[in-house]
């Protein structure tokens, strides 16, 4: 219809309006004097742009106004042209492949810098004290063709005596480890500035067979190596940075090896009294020549393995040793030793990069930055779910939250997470079904700083993050704070069906989990269904008998307990052993990488069984759990030599009484906040406390008057303490045998709190076989016109007690409030006391009877002495309730003729 206009809409003939504007602007002011040919191609088509639809939208229709007369017709004509023009597209809008008029907003940008799918990975950031070598350490993944069995102790294993560097030769020692009392200050890529020193000894020639050690790479941990024999070395592990403990994880390199020679390595500063090394676990070894030549990766090696207590006692905590012997496969080889299969922060980034570059997986797996760690490393968050067709379908999806590596030395958690992600991102029908009905929130590495520096348990704050999920220190524990906040927001949007935190365990074999017993009768035993199903899906790896669901006080700050208290019923810590299995077909064999990955698949399979609309499996597991629990209760009572009818009330027994405490970790107790953070925590807690206890301002005149009257009475009572009349009445008190103490103190507390409290200073009592005369206390206050009289009388079993009389005169009181307190204990007779108070401008008398109100004069509770309320009980004494008539008052006087009311002029 408009061929000229269609020609002008070609992308190569359209210019950028901003470039045109800047060209004219600079030319006008004389700053741009280039010729037309020197301009860019987009800036040379001024005349074309003036006649383009984008130019007409700005109101300059020019010669084409006569073509479209009606305004509505102009808009209907120009709108599709605007959408079809590449210059009119916003960067925030996305279009489908057919370029149809169906724009949608682009997803928001990241808050932090993110690695590009085409660019290099983000380099890890290290504390500025740490030296880092420039070599890139990479290992291949390999599964042994044959099972790797546990080492069988013979009893003849040698226990080498610790020599130390006094009698040995130090061949490797880190000098850049932070000193005691230091704390994290800053970080940078590459760690410490300057030239990296050579810490290994210099070889004297080709015949020198000294091993060259190195651990200054990602996740490496070795502090010192001492040569104590020709082929024997004592190794010292580095504690977690900025701490003096947590020595368990080791990962180091040795070079200049000799084959067919038996070497002995002894780690001398382990802290745990029990270890899987004592029951057959072997360390891991990796040969660089085997990897390049035969494609062989990590494998279990070692002989004469022994775990024993260190004989060198330095007066501090006891240390333990691990010793083993080994023969290297090649001469002049580069080998690595590790506590478990390493999985570094760079390994995670490579895996996430492969997901981002996958055109299919990237459609249902969104990669985000949850936060930055203390050192500035990115904590990644993956959201895995299939796109929903309607908003209602999206809102109906439940959520599943999984995390790993809160303890950096427990690398088995990363391998389980790797297996889970491999399956959930696959094209398997079960994986597609899971993505259709769930939203998965995955945090694959919660503590990247600890992973990078080779810590076993702590972050750079020097604390165990899995004990600080209740923290308010966002800047000191950002990974935990943002994780908890993310789950809190997620709970506001949808139900969180499952929370799993993957861990490693150093003292028990197999895979098991820790959960939280439900306090609700409605969900009784429901938290045990998922682990029981998992044990059925992985019978040769997962042990349900090793699971524990008791919530201990020392575990209140863990992820599973905090999420459980936030409302996630199925909140678990999945523990995977560093060793292997004692179950089924894998009995007495070490776990491989493939075994751990398969466990991630079994978690997905169990989620499907757990949420199956056909509740047959669920009901069957619930019934089996009840039978197992019944057997456990019967076993417990049999051990105590008691019989119990389990048919009646066995389900009422608390589950926490049946289970023993979780062994957990001997390093599980949190040692609090670092010293430089204690002040911050105290200030934040005080601010929160002040915010909660802040008093409301008095807003009405009545409230202000009552507050003024209360303050006035308190001042009068304070003045009364200094009056000379007090001495006169005190002499009267001295003549009376009494156990009472200064009653004016209690009187002031009455006036201060408005609700009178009868404490032990107002009470008189008698023990068996004793006699007490009542004291008389009278205080004359200045300008008082009438008297407040308080009479307390009581009778104990078989005794006679005259009531004490307390008389207080308050200013300008017109009438009397009488309160009768009467009480009777079992088998005793108690005369009710009469308390008469004269308050200002009251027109009627208030009488209140309180039956059964007993207390003791002594702070300790007694069964045969009691008059008046307990010291910690406030009498219910309102001003305007239960108005008594004069008839009632006379009746009271008739019933109690022995109670006299005194008034002083």
Protein Blocks (a to p, Z undefined) as FASTA:
>chain_A
ZZmlmmmmpmklpccfklmmmmmmmmmnopaccdfklpcfklmmmmlmmmpmklmmnopn
mjmlmmpmblklmmmmmmmmmmmpmklpcfkbccdfkopacdcddddddfbdcddfkbcc
ddddddfkbccdfbdcdddddddfbdcdddddehlaccdddebjmlmccfbdcfkbcceh
iacfbdcehiagdjdddfbdcdfbjklccdcddfbbghiacfbdcdfbfkbccdddddde
hiaehifbacdddehiaehiacddddfkbfbfbdfklnopacddddfklmmmnopacdde
dehiacdddfbdghiacddddddddddfbehiacdddfbdcddfklmmmmmmmmmmpmkl
mmmmccddfbacfkopacdddddddddfbfklmmmpccddddehkbmklmmlmmmmmmmm
mmmmmcbfklmmmmmmpccdddfblblmlmmnopakbcfkopafklmmmbcblklmmmlm
mmmmmmmmmmmmpccfbdcdddddfkbgcjdddddddfbfklgoklmmmmmmmmmmmmml
bcfklpccbdcfklmmpmklmmmmnopabacdddddfklcfehjlgoiacdfklmmmmmm
mmmmmmmmmmgmblmlmmmmmmmmmmmmmmmmmmmmmmnopacdfklmmmmpcfklmpcc
dfkjaklpcgbjafklmmmmmmmmmmmmmmmmpccddfbfklmmmmmmmmmmmmmmmmmm
mpmklmmmmmmmmmpccfbdcfklmmmmmmmnopacddfklpccddehiacddddddddd
ehiabdcddddddddehiacdddddddddehiabdcddddddddehiacdddddddddeh
iabdcddddehiacdfbfbdcfkbcedjdfkbccdddfkgoiacfklmmmmmmmmmmbcc
dddZZ
